[in-house]
């Protein structure tokens, strides 16, 4: 039995980082938007201009420690990322005594699929291709 999630999407807001009271764990949260075409009677629904109508779903992503630090330092709103992780459900009782439920993705790996907007205009580093690559 496995609990595996892979999501590719856009970061919805700049990641928020915090440290636990004992300062032993860094926790970083961000929202991730994923989109898929809306279907109607088994076909992709299109608008009046012929474009596909898309449905967007929002996911709460949580990263810990080193991964959380990397995400907090290098990610920002609008970036495309690929998240590998697991689903985590939680239940708590709010201040009014009502049961509340939550769902989040605990990230185990985050791959950057685009650069931060602040770095898009910078020149990429040049790679020296003259060196022989051992095979």
Order of alpha helices (4+ residues) and beta strands (2+ residues): beta-beta-beta-beta-beta-beta-alpha-beta-beta
